[in-house]
Amino acid sequence: MSRANPLKDLSEHFAFGANWADYARGVDDERISHARQALERLLGDAVRGRSFLDVGCGSGIHSLAALQLGAARVLATDLDPLSVATTRRMLRDHAPAESDWSARQISVFDLDPDALGTFDVVYSWGVLHHTGAMFEAIASAARLVAPGGLLCLALYRRTLLCPLWRAEKRLYTRRSPRTQRLMSGLYKRAFQLGMRLTGRDPQRHEAEYRGRRGMSLDHDIHDWMGGYPYESIGPVALRRFVEPLGFEVVQQWARPGGIGLFGSGCDEHLFRRL
């Protein structure tokens, strides 16, 4: 890793792998189904019969979803060795028989098309804004997209309070597990109060949450509170960066950034290599 940017050093990062390993223990057929439906919503049938690169595979559930949607070959990569181990277990336990997949510990900055080849679909959901060098990471992932292939990114949208959240995440990452549980518990209670004050039902929200990509609310809160390094970007700025790399916009699912009182969700972006 480059010494010029210490944020690219894994020792400075939140323990994403441990969070994903804990999440994976609760994965069931329902969560897998939701993950598959979410991937199909983004990509339609573009996965079937194609090669698929998952950059920052986390638990491996979306690499699994790609295989279940008929991907011909899947390579799952992550910087965190625990995420790679979790992904291997996920795919061994749930992937269709005779699936062609592998999971490797490799940084997005070390992805080399000469060594790995190119892929019909390069997918990175909620990852590259945590690398410490988001634009460099996007460019590196984009190099692996085959001509005519798709680049699918989910990145935190820019809000007014992003600088505050960056400081919070740096603090949270350096605290003990006990303090982290206290901080995430306070956040969850404040978030639930905010929902009640705006006429929404927090219990219903939590019950329906797993339907969003098969995720877990408590694990996502821990991930949000501790997701350091942290960067964010708006859809126009991302388009201006990616298009000169040889891509065109297929679709962007984006909402206004706003204040970001309770944080920032991910916008989703789909590009095609020309």
N, C-alpha and C positions, 0 to 999 in steps of 0.2 A: 504493500500500500504506500501511497505517496505520503512523505513526511510533511509536505507543504500544507496539508489540511488535516489537522488532528481529528476533526469530526468524522473522518473516514475510518478511523481506528475503532474496531469493534468494542474495545474496552470503554469507549465513551458512550456506547449505545445502551438504550433500554434493553432489558432481557426479553426480547420478543419471542425467542425460541422457547423459553420456559412457559410463557403465557400460552403459546400455541400448543405445547405438549399437554398442558392441563386442559385446554379446550377440547383437544382430540379425544380425551378419555370419555367425553359425553356425546361424541358423534354417533348418530343413529341413522336409520334409513330415511327418516323425515328430514333431518338436516342435509343429508346428501341430496335428497330430491330437491330441496330448496336451492342448494348451490347449483345443481344442474339446470334448474329453471332460470336462475339469474344469469348464468353464462349463456344460455340459449337466447335469452332476451337481448343480450348485448350483441351476440355474434350470429344469431340465426343458425343456419346450417353450414356456416363457413368453416366449422371445425371438422365436420365429417370427412374422413379420408385425407386429412391434412396433417402436417407436422405442427406441433404446438410447443412453444417455449414458455414456461412459467417462471418469471423473474421475481424472486422473493416468494417462494412457495408456501412459507408459513407452516400450516398444518398439513398441506397437501390436498385439501378438500377440492380445490378448483382444478388441480391437475387430474384428480379423480373424476370430476365432472366432465372434463374434456375427453377422457377415455370413454366414459359412459355415453358421450354424445358421438362417439365414433372416430375420434382422432386416430390417425394411423401411427403416430409416434409422438411421445411426450417426453420432454426433458424438463425436469423440475430443478431449479437452482435456488440456493439461498446462501448468504454469508454465514448464518448461524448454524453450527453443527447440530444443535438440538432440533432445529426446524427440519434439517435434512433427514435426521433419524426418524422424526415424527412422520414426515412425508413417506418415507420408505415403509413404515408400518401401515400407514393409511392405505397405500396402494397395494401392498401385499395382501391386506385383509379384505379389500373391497373392489379392487380393479377387476374388470372382466378377464376371464381366462385367456391366456395367450396374448395379453396386451404387450405392446412394445413401449416400455418406459424405463427411465433411469432418473435418479435423483443425485445431484452432485453439490458439494460444498464449493461454491465459487462466487466471488464478488461480481456484481454487475460491471464493475470497472475492468474486470479481467475477461469479460465475454469476448471471444475472438472468433469471428466468422470463418477464418482460415482453419481453425482447429475444430470448431463445432458445426460448421455449415450454417446455412440460413434456414429460416422457418416460415411457413405459411402464415402462422399466427404467433405474434409475440405479445404476451399478456402480463401485465404487472398491475395488480390492484392494491392501492394503498401502501406502496413500498418506496418508490423512488424519492419521495419527499422526506424520507428518514435516512437517507444515505450520507448526508453531510455535504453533498455536492449534487443537487437535484438536476441541474441542466446537463452536467457531465454524464450523469447516470442515464438521463433520457437519450442523449446522443449515443451512448454506448449500447443501450438496448435497441435503438433504432437500426444500428448497423447489422443486426441479426435478422432483419425482416427481408424475406425474399422479394424479388420483383413481383408486383401485383399483390403482395401479402398485406396483412393487417397488423397494425400496432394498436393495442388496446391498453389505455392507461386510466387509472383512477388516482387523482391527486387532490390534496386538500385545497379547497377554494380559499382565496384571499379574503380576510376580514379585517376590520379596523383593530381588533384586539389580538391579532396574530403575534405581535411582539410580546404581549403579556403572556400568552400561552406558551411561547417559546421559553420564556424564563421559568414558568411553572413546570414545564416538562424537564428542564435541566435540574431543577430542585428535586422533583419527584424521583427521577432516576437515581439520585444520589442518597436517597433516604432508605431506611430499613424497611423490610417487608411489613412490619407492624405499622409503621408510620404511613406507608403506602396504602394499606387497607383503611386506615383512618381517613386519609385524604380522599380516596375514591368513594368511601361511604358518605362523606359529607357532600361530595359532588352529586352523588346519586340522589340524596335527599333534597338538595337544592333544585336539581333538575325536575324531580317529581313535583315539588312545590310550584315551580314555574309552569308546569303543565296544568296543574289544578287552577292556577290563577288565570290561565288563558282558556279555561273551559274544556280541557282535554283530560282523558282518563289514563293515569300512569300505569295502572294495573293492566288495562287492555293493551297499552303500548308495549309493555314488557312481554305479555303473552303472545303478541303478534310479531315480536322482534325477530324470532328465529326464522320467520318467513322471508327475511331480507338476507339473501345469500346464504342462509343456513347458519347465521352467526349467533353468538351469545351476548346478551346485553352486558353482563358483568365483566366478561373477558374483554369486550370492546371498550368499556369504560376504563379498565386497567390499561389497555393499549393506548387509549386516547390520553389519559393523564400522564403516562410515562413515555409517549412516543417521541423520544429525542434521539438524534437530531430532528429538527422540524423546519420545514419550509412549506410555502403555499404559493398558489398561482391562480390567476384568472384565465378564463377560456381564450380571450383575445391574445394575451401574452403567450400562452402555450402555442396557439396556432402560429403566431409570428415566429416562434422558435422552431417548430417542427416542420413547417412547410418548406423552408430553405434546405432542409435535409433530404428533400426529394419525396415529400408526401403531400397528399391532398386530404382534406377533411371529409370524412364520411358522415359523421354525426357527433355532436357534443351535447351531453345531457348536463346542463349547468343551471344553477340558480344564483341569484344575486348574493354577493358575499355578506353584506350586512355588517352588523356590529360584531357578532361572534361571541355573545355573552356566555353561552354554554359550549363554545368551541366551533369547529368548522367541519362540515361533512365533506365527503369526497364528491367532486364532479367526475363524470365518466367521459372519456374521449376516445373516438375511434378514427384512425387515420389509415389510408392506403398508400403503399409505396407506388410511385408512378413507374 
